[in-house]
Structure formats: structure tokens, C-alpha cells
Amino acid sequence: MCGILAIIGKGKDEAAVQELSQRMSHRGPDERDVHVTEKGHFLAHERLSIIDLHTGKQPIQGTSTAWMVHNGEIYNHKALRQGILKDHTFRTTSDSEVIVHLYEKFGYDFCNYLDGMFAFVVIDGDDYIAGRDPLGVKPLYYGIDERGRMYFASEMKAIADQCKTFSTFPPGHYYTPETGFVKYYQPKWEDETLAVEELDLKAIRETLSESVRKRLMSDVPIGVLLSGGLDSSLTSSIAARYMKEMGKPLHSFSIGLDADAPDAKAAKKVAEFLGTEHHEIHFTIEQGIEILDQLIWHLETYDVTSVRASTPMYFLSKAITERGIKVVLSGEGADEIFGGYLYFRNAPSVMDFQKETIERVQKLFTADLLRADKSTMAHGLEARVPFLDKSFLELAIKIKPEEKMPQTYQGVEKYILRKAFDTPEQPYLPDEVLWRQKEQFSDGVGYNWIDTLIDFCASQVTDEEFEKAAELFPYNTPATKEAFYYRSIFQKHFPQTAAAQTVRKWIPKWQENQDPSGRANAAHVKADTSIATLKVDVPA
């Protein structure tokens, strides 16, 4: 939805604050503003207008002295206005404004009232609170400069060269000068021993459907990212049903190296089945390599998986915004919740499987959510993630892990999710897509993308340079020439040690080949040979 910047502390020049905020102007191309509080603190906002196009400009003042900035969407803002905030007078119809009113009503303890994705800062005199949504769908960084001023920003690039120390704001927390960091989001599913709920396929279907429905809230056109994999196809199918009820068209978007890419072929089948207005985008390997420098500046990470997968998403996002779409639904989270990655087949025990699913969900903000936000917001496009709805998480993660393990159902990953939407009387998807094997996004756009990318990076790094990897990069030392090349670009843009420490590398467990590509797992077979075979002889 936008980019936010807050600086708590006196002595900063307003023009300098504007320059820092404008480093994130790609996040909010519609409006920008800076507010200087009576105490000399700063709030800046780069706006992408989605809800309340006319009066929703930020920063927003509460009923008295408090001011706020917010990045994200609050899906239950109308219920809050009509319920616990019904005695408050609002200045706008923006979903964001409920945050400052909740602060005025409850003080610090209000984040659990919010249903949505958010990063916000509220300043009231010299008091302030910053908060981030439960899983970190929206990015937020914080830091302190030499004079003790506190900084908060949607992207690291706005504060990295201003602060002596900075870091990633932890998801599910709020921060105040009085309390420090407080973990407000404490779901029962974080305790792996509580995963004892009996399987209820209808509940899975209904809860995910409601999650998609609330994410269609918008005053601008909405689209869906449709890779042709299970997760994006399900969210697209659910969205198509609701949009049809509303009499509105649904635009779907896929990307590949060409029309024969595994994802492109599957996405086309789904789009035809659902009747969406489908747009198939292509990019060349040369184009992908050409934008790596710019991409890593946007992503603020050197993680190999994130860079590989973000490249097609970057091109796709650009094409989507050029067609006037500002909001898309995306399928992040399902693989982590249901153990969908192929390496989960190798889990040594039920408890290991469950612990890994929980940890992967908790760490999504370092990888897939970071990629989904920054590669889309690079072009002013907002991505919403229905699988990470709080209610859906509470339901799905607490299901007995045996029900989610591929070993239980003849090696079929995410079997119970597939089965929940296997409704022959009113099918959500064609069988060959509903039961299609997992392809990671970076593989699905075309296998040549990863293979050529690895070769290119190797050609850019000499053996002599690579031998000095530990000396050059003592933290998170790159293990391959591909990783070395990405790290070198990152270092150019973000030379601070604190910047490197915000990145978490992800390596799949329980397999010999440590490359994060799904094709590195022995269980992988090409999609065109596995389509329509997974459902055979699987018990209902």
C-alpha cells in the first residue's frame, strides 16, 4: 500500500527527511507527505491509493495530538468503526485510521484487534508506538543514529546510511520506549505439541474461502497471480467465484520464459477453466540477468532463492501495474503450512515435520514474504496473501501433522488441501492442476532460467575471488559463485554489517543437494510427466 518513515528525535531537516522517504517512492507513487509534530518528530508517507482514494492521505491525525502512518490493509476496519470505535469521530474512510483511534482508546495494547497486514508508527507528543503484523507480511526496519534518534522505515534503504545500528523489526511485536519490544501475537499453534485437531476438510475450504473474500476489499481493480501451481490456482478459483457474484471481472497473470514453461501451460488451463481475463507475460534470460543489480537494490537481500524467484515476479509486477491493476492475491504460505516443499518427504519423524512447518511459517518474513512484498512494491503493486490469515493459520497448523505429511498419502504433498477442494459437483480446478506436483516459482517459469543464471554468475566470479569469500564476507559466507555474485551486488548497495545481518539464508533440510531449487530433490519429476497421476489410488 505504501512506504512509511518515522524519525523520533529533534534536529533533522525536513528536506532531508523527504529525500530519505523518496528512496521508497516506488512503494507509493500516488501521493506523498511529511508531517513534523509539535515536538519536532517526523512522519513521512509514500502512498499507493487503494482504500479511500480521496481523503485517505497520510500521515493521519487522531482526535487529539496523536499522528500516524501505516503501510498495509486492515480488513476489519469497518467492523472496528461500527463496534469498539463507534464513539469515535473519524476524519477519513481509510482503513488505516482505525489504528490511531485504537491507540487513543486502548493505549499500547491494541494490535490483536487488527485483522490485516500492517506496519505502523503512532506518535503522540514524545510517546510513540511502532508495530508489525503477526507474520511480517509488510516489511519494517528500525535503527538508531549517532544522536540517539529512533528510525522506522518500510525499507532498509531509507535508513541504512543514517543509523549506527539497524535491524529488521520482528513480526508480531510492537515497540514503545517504555516497554521495548512486546510480542503481542502468541498463537497456540506455535506450540508444536498442540497439533491435535481432527481433520475437517469442509473447515479448510470455508476458512480459506473467507480469507480470500476479505482480501478482495479494494476501491481499485484487483487481479490474481496465477502460476498454475496449486496454491495460486486455489486462491484464483475462490476469488473468481466471489468476483462473479459481484459482477466484476477478474484479471489473472502468469509469467514464463515462453508459452511452454511448466507454469505458463498450467496457468492457461486454470484461466480458461475459471473464465478469467488472462494475461501471459514473457521475459528473456538476458533481461533477467540485466536487472539483477536493480532487483537486489529493491529486494534488500542476497538470499539465492529470493533473487531467483523475484526476477520473474519483478517483470510480472511491472506488466500488471501497466494494465492498471494495483492489488493482487498471491499464494505464499501454503507450502510452509502444509509441508508442500519436496524436502518435507524426507522428514525423519512426525515431530520433526511439524517443527519444520512451524519454523518455516515463522521465518516467512525473511524469504517468501520479503520477496512477495518488495518485488511487487518495486512497481507500486500490493500483494495479499490469503493462506496467512490468522484464522486459517489457527485451523491448519493445529491439524495433526500426520495428516499433512506426504508419506501418509503415497507421497502426495499438500494432500488434505487438495482434497478439501476436490468437489466434483462444483469443481474448483481441473484435476490435472488440483493434483499437479509442486514446482517452485523460480523453476516453474522455465528450467533454463535457473540453469543459465547459475552459469552466468559462475562466469562473473573468478576462482581467486571465490577463494577469498570468507575474508570478504565473514558473516553468512557465500557457498557458491552464484551466492557470491549476489552478495557482491548487495554489498555495493548496502555495505553496512548490520545490513548483511538482516538476511537469513534458507537451505532445505534432509537432502544431500543443498541447492534450494525443488529440482534438487530426488523426489522431483518434471511436471509434464506427473500431471494427472497424483490422484491415482489415493484414499479419500
N, C-alpha and C positions, 0 to 999 in steps of 0.2 A: 504494500500500500504506500510506503514512503520510506524516507530516511530521516532519522532523528539525531540530534546532537544537543547535549546539555553540558554546560560548564558551570560548576558551583564554585564560586570564589571571585573576588573582585580583581580589577586591573586589566582585564582583557579588552582589546579594542573590538568594537562591533564589526568593523570591516574585516578584521582578521577572522572573526567567528563566521561571518558569511563565507569567506574563502574556504574555511575548513568544511563547512556544510556543503558547499557546492562541489566538493570532491565526490559527493554522493548524489549529484543531481540526476544521474541516470535512474535512481530509485524513484524519483518524484518529479517528472517533467512538467506537471501541470501548474503548480504554484510553489512559492517559497516565501518564508517569512522568518524573522528573528525577533524575539521579544527579550528586552532587558528588564529584569524585575527591579522593584524598588530597592532591593538590597544589592543590586549590581550583578546578579547571576544571569546566565544566558540560556535561552531555549531556542533552538533553530529547527526548522522543518522543511523537508523537500517532499511535496505532496503528489501522490498519484490518486486522483479523484475517483472513488468507487461508490461510496455511500455519501449522500447529501452533497451533490455536486456544486451547490450554490452557496451554502452557508457553513460548510464544514472545514473552512480554512483553520490551520493550526499555526502557532500554539493557541490553546483554548483556555479561557478563564473560567473558574468555577463561580460560585455565587458570592465569593468574597475575595480573599487575597491569593488563593491558590491558582497556579497556572500549570498546564500540562502539555506534553507531546506524546504521541502514540504512533507506533507502526504495527499494523495488523488489522484484524477484524474481530469484533465482539459479536458473536452470533446471537446472543440472548439479550442484546441491548434493549429491545422493545419490552421484553418481559421485565427487565430491571426497572425501566422507566415507569411501567404500569404497576409494578409491585413495590419493592422496598424503597424505591426512589420517587414514589408518586407524590410526595410532599415537596419535591424539589422543582425549581423553575429552571428550564434548560434554555440555553442561548441558540442551540442548533438542533438539527435532527440527526447529526452524525453519531454513529455507533461509538466513536471514541470518547465522547463527552461523559459517558457514564462513569469513566474511570475517576475523573476528578471529583465527581459527586459522591462516589463510594468512599473516596478518601475523606471527604468532608463529613460523611456520616459515620464511618467506622474507624477512622484513623488508619493505622498501618495494616490492620488485619482484614483485608477485603479481597485479596487475589482469588480466593477459592469461589467467590461469587461470579467470576468471569468465565464464560464459556467461549473460547476462541483461541486465536493465536495473537500474541502481543509482546511488544517490548515498549515500556513507557517510562517516563520520568515526570513526577509531580513536584513542583517547588512551591513552598508556602513560607514566605519570609526567608529565614535561614534554615528552615527544616525542609527535608526532601525525602522522597522515596522513589526508587527505581525497581522495576520488576520485569520478569521474563516468563513467558508461557511455560506450561508444565514440561514439555519435551524440547523446547528450543526451536520451534518451527520458524520463529522470527529471530534473526541474529541480534546480539547485543554485546558490546565490549565496554570495559571500564578501565580507567587509568588515573594516575596522579602525576602532576607535573612538579617541577623543582620548587615551586612556591606553595605546594600543598593543595592546589586546586583539583577538584574531582571532575573527571570527564566521563560521559557516557555517549556512545555512538553506535549506530546500526552497523557501521563497517569500520574496520581497523584503520583504513587509510586516512580517516578523518582525525585520528588522534595519535597515531604511532610516532610521529616525529615531534609531538608536543609533550609526551609523557616520559618520565624517567622509568616508570614501570606501568605495564598494562596487561590485561588478560581477557579471556572470554568470561562473560557473565554467566554463571551457572543456571541452567534451566530450572524451572520450578522453585525459584528463590525470589525473594525481594531483599533490597538493601536499604538501610537507613543509617545515618550517622550515630543514632542512639543504639540500634540493635546489631549493627553489622549485617552479615548475610543470614537470612532466616529461610529455612526450607519449608515453604507453605504447602507444597504438593507432596503428600505422603500416602500414596495409594496402597491398598492392601496387596496388589499384585507384585509389588517389589519384593515381597517375601515369597521365595520360590516354594516354600513348604505349604503355602495356602492354595496351590493349584489343584483343587479337588472338585471343581464344579463338573457336574454331569454334562455331556454333550447335548446341546439343544440347537439343532440346525435352523429351526424357524427363528430363534432369537438372534442367531448370527445374521440371518438375512434381514430381519426387521431392524436391527440396531444399526447395521451398516447403511441400510436404505435411509434411515432417519439422519444419519451422519452426512450423507450426500445431500439430502434435502436442505438441511440448514445452511450448507455451503453454497447453495445457489442464490443466497442473499446478495443482491447487487443492483445498482442503478445503471449499470453499463453492461454491454454484451459479455456473455460467458462462453468459454469453449472447454474442450477436454483434450488432454494429452493422451493420445491413443497409440501405444506402442504395438498393440496386438498381443501383448502378454496378458496373463490372467488378471492382474491387479488393475491395470488401466482400463482393460476391457469391461470389467465389472463396474467400476465407477462410471464409465461412459454409458453402460447399459442402464444403470439406475437413473443417472441424470437424464438420459433420453426419455425415459418414461415420465418423469416429472415435468420436463420441458414440454412434452407433448400435451400433458394435461393443462399446462399454462398457455398453450397455443403459440409457443415460441420455438424457433429453430435452434438446433444445437450444432455448433461447428466442432469438428474433430480434426486433429492434426497429428500427422506422423512424419518421421524423418528416416532416411536411409541413404546409403551411397547411391542406390539406384532402386528401381522398382522390384528387383529380385532379392533385395535384402530380406532376411528372415522376418523382421518386424513389419516391414512395409507390406509384405504379402498378407500377413495375418491381420494387420490393421485394416487393410482394404476389405477383407471378408467381414470383419466386425462392422465397419462403417456401412456397408451395403445391407447387412442384416438389420442394423438399428435405424437406417434411414437418415443418418446424419449428413450434414453438408461437409464433405470430407476434403481435406487439403493435404496432399502428399508433397513433402519438401525433400529436396535432394541437396547434398553437398559433396564436394570432392575431397579426397585425402589431402591434396595440395592446399585447399582452402583451410582445412582443419589445422594443418601444420603452420600455416601462415599466421593464424590468430592465437597461437599458444601464449605468446608474451602478453597480449592484451587480456586473454582469458584468465591467466593466473593472477594478473592485477585485480581483476574483478572477483575471482574466487577467494583470494587470500588464503590459499592452501597449496601445498606441494604434494598432497596425497595422490598416489598414482591412480587409484580407482576414480577419485573425484575428477581429476583432469581428463581422463579418458572419456568418462560418461558426460561430462559437462560440455565437451566440444559440440556434439550433435545437439544438445539441449540449447546451447547458446545460439546456434543457427536457427533452430526451430522457434525459439522465443522471438527472435528478430522478425521472422516471417509472420508470426502470429500478431504482433503489435502493428505491423504494417497493414494488416487486414482489419484493424480497428478493435481487436479484442484486448481487454485489459485484465481479465481473470480467467484462469484455467484450473480444472481439477486434475490432480496427479495421484499416482498410485503408491507413493512412498509409504513404507512401514509394514506392508503385508508380509514381506519375506522375513522380516525380523520377528513379527508376532507369531507367525505360523511355522517358522523354521523352513522357509522356502528355498534358501540357497542350497546348492547341491552338496556342499560340505557337511551340512547337517545330517546327511545319511550316515556319516562316519562317527557320529557321537557315541562315545564309549558306554554311556548309561543314560537312563531316563533323566536323572537329576542333572547330569552334565548338559543334556539337551535343553532342559528348562532354564538352567542358569544362563546358558548362552543366549537364548531368546530374550530373556530379561535384560541382560547386559547390552545386547545389540540395540534394543529399543532405547535404553537409557543413553547410549552413545550416538544415537542417530544425528544429534546436532553437530557432531564433528565430521560427518560424512554426507549421507544422502540428503539430509535436510539443509545442510550448508550448500550443497550443490544445487538443490531444487530452488532455494531462495536466490542465490547470487547469480546463477546463470540465467534465470528468468528476469530478475530485477535489474540486470545489466541493461535490459531493454524496456524497463518500466512495465513489466508483466508480473502479476501476482499469482502465485501457485498455492492452491488449497489442498489439504491432504486428509481426506475423509477417514482413512484407516487409523489415524492417530487421534480420533475423537476420544475424549475421556471415558465416555460411557462404553464405547466399543472396546477400548483397552481393558476396562474393568471386567467386561464379559469374556473377551477372547483369551487373555493371558492366563486367567484363572481356570480355564478348561484343563482337565487332566492332560499332562504332557504326552502321555501315550497316544492320545487321540490326534496329536499334531505330528507325531514322528512318522517320517516316510516308511520306516520299517514296518509299521503297523498295517500299512495298506500297500504292500507289494512294491515299495519304493516310490510311490506317488507322493510328491511333495505337495503340501497345502491341500490334501485330500478333503478335509472337512469343509474348507472354504469353497472348494469346487462343488462338493455335494450339496451344500446349503443353497446353491443357486442352480442346481440341476433340477429344473422344474419343467418336465416335458410338455405339460399342458399350456404353459405360457413361458417358453424358453427365454432366458436372459441372453444367451450366447449360443452360437453353433457349437456342437460337440467338439469339433476339431480344434476350437480355440479354448473352450472351457477346460479341456483336458490336455492342453499343449504343455510340453516341457518348458521349464524356466530357461529364459535367455536373459542374461544381464544386459542392460540397456546399451552399454558400450559394445557388446558383441552383436546385439540384435540389429544394429544399423548396417551391418555387413562385416564379415570376419576380416576382410582385408584392412579395415580401419586400424585395429589393434596391431596386427602383424606388421603393417607398414610403419606405424607410429614407433614401435619398438626399434625397428631397423633404422629409422631416421634419427632417433635420439642417440643410438649407439654410434652413428656416424658423426655426431656432433661432439662427442666426448672421447678424447684420446685415452689410451691405456695409462699414460703417465698422469693425466689429470685424475683419472678414476682411482689410481693408487693413493692419491692424496685426499680421498673422500673423508676419512676420519679426521684428518688435520684441518680440512676446510670446514667441515660440518660435524663438530664433535657431538652435537645434540641431534638425535634422530638421523644418524649417518645413513645416507642412501646406499642400498644394497645392490642396485643395478644401474646401468648407464642411463636408462630411462628416468629413474628416480633422481639421479644426479643432475640430469638436464633440467628437470622441473625445479629442483631445489635451487639451481643456479639462477633461474629466472626469478624465483621468489625472493632470493637473497638480494637481487638487484633492486627490487621494488620495496622490500621490507627487510632492511639489513639488521634490525634490532634482534637481539637474542630473544626478547620477550615475544616477538612476532613468531619466530620459529617454534616457540613453546606452546603456541595456541593450536598447533596442528597435531592431530593424532593419526598415525598411520594405521590402516586396517589390513591385516593379513588373515586369510581364512585358516581356521583350525583343522586339525585332524586329517590333513592331506600332505603328501610329500611335496608336491609342486606348490610353492608359496606365491605364485603369481595370482593376483586377485580375480582374474578372468574366470568366469564359470566354465570355460572350456578347459581350464587347467585341472578340473576334477575328473577323475576316471569315469564317473557316472554319466558324464555329458555325452549325448549323441546329437547329431545335427537335427535341428527341428523338423526338417522336411522328411526325415525318416521316422520321427516319433509321433507326429501329429496323428490323432485319432487312434492311437494304440494304448494310451494310458488307462482308458476306462475299462479295458477288457478284463473280465474276471475279477473285478474289484468288488468286494461285498458292499451292500448298501448300508 
